[in-house]
Amino acid sequence: MGPATSATFTRRVTRLLAPEDAPALAEHLTESRTFMAPWDALRDDRFFTPEGQLTQIEEALKGHAAGAAAPFAILGDDGSPVGRITINGITRGAFQSASIGYWVSKSHNGRGLATRAVAEVKEYAFGALALHRLQAETLLHNTASQRVLKRNGFTPYGVAPQYLKIAGEWQDHVLFQALNPEAV
């Protein structure tokens, strides 16, 4: 057999989060602090340090070990972490559902990394985790994140008033969901 001529190989943009990611994530969070402030909870200064990020990563990995979360790094072209995407609140039983949250640094924003990361994590959630449903929430005016979700087959299904405290204020969010077509 000859070599494949039409195959396209795409590098994955996510991998399981690791403690070694703390310095790079802290650097990207620091550089993006003002850029992400309108979309994030208020954070203390320690959050933006390597030590603060190591604490966040260790907590996320504990959630992963308990089966409650799946935390991933979003990788830039050189393979280093430039953001995060996490499957949170994994609930089994009759629900078989979870939510996702993600961010990409300002310097790597607009390159399609969030779209690819959501696709990979959705595949993992519906495949390896065998979940029935994924949910994501965005601020009403976060059209960029809404485009990422819609490109990945998420559909809006409602608005949650005063859903999360973002930028110091309780804010309304659009709720999105994707259903696993293979779930039984």
Secondary structure, 3 states (H helix, E strand, C coil): CCCCCCCCCCCCCEEECCHHHHHHHHHHHHHCHHHHHHHCCCCCHHHHCHHHHHHHHHHHHHHHHCCCCEEEEEECCCCCEEEEEEEEEEECCCCCEEEEEEEECHHHCCCCHHHHHHHHHHHHHHCCCCCCEEEEEEECCCHHHHHHHHHCCCEEEEEEEEEEEECCEEEEEEEEEEECCCCC
